[in-house]
Amino acid sequence: MHWSQFTDAWFGFFHAPESCAPQVLFRLMFGSLMLLNAVLLFPLVTDMFGSHAMWNIAAWQRQQGRTRMSLLHLLPPTTGGFRILLVIHVLACVGFLIGWQFRVSAVVVFVTLVSVHHRNTFILSSGDTVLRLMSFLAMFSSAGEAFSADAAVAGTTEFPAVDPWPLRLMQILISIIYVRTVWWKLRGKMWWNGTAAWYPVWVDTYLRHRPPRWMLRPFFIRMATWGTLLAELSLGTLIWIHELRPYIVLSGIVMHLVFEVVMNLQLFGWIMIAGLLLFLPPESTSRSLEWLAAWV
């Protein structure tokens, strides 16, 4: 391959204009999840983030000082100060969701989310990590260019073609998550011998609905174990083949919905589904959103 062919492929992949429809659809679902995640934090304020929490503000300040970026350093070191931060975060999530001053809202969402997470890192999960990473990349996206308050003010009713490099970075991130998941799972012998799917259904802390007994037989456990590996590997690799993409995305959505029924993984599965929406074909996505807009 000549260098010019490589550069053409590179710029074609990252910068060839493409409809912003997948990013808009991502904004609608991801913004809803961000807002829901923020609302779910309110009942935890006193016990997890307040002045007299299990890891109180004074202990947090002594241990971390100003080594972690947080707006809490600018607010009163009280439970009320954290509530102010959370209210700002909720308002920014609403702006992100409806696409009002989208760029500003996305920046505020990321900064306030990081501030909340840095206040108590002991209660975070992998889903919170994905939230932070995706909210950072969303700041640079064109997710507010259509089907938004900003577009309504500008009188825009179509999905403009935009530079897709933020979309590509978010797609690559989702792909890396699945590839690394398979990599780490294959380091455990239970994934090789097909027994790994047996153990989560007996951990009551994470269990939502235990499958019927006939599904817990060795044959189905092996199929569930190896099927999960195959699905996640496909989501990290084969999803880049355009002809296979719709089927791979559908398999990923089904997989996460099954996980959601069986296990209590908080919002992780829904966050990953939002990420998979970024891989949908722009043409069909725009038609679906136009139909939704007309119906609304």
PyMOL commands that set and color helices and strands:
alter all, ss='L'
color gray80, all
select helices_A, chain A and resi 3-15+21-49+57-64+71-74+79-98+102-119+121-123+126-138+149-154+165-185+189-193+196-198+200-202+213-216+218-236+238-240+245-262+268-279+282-295
alter helices_A, ss='H'
color red, helices_A
select strands_A, chain A and resi 18-19+161-162
alter strands_A, ss='S'
color yellow, strands_A
deselect
rebuild
show_as cartoon
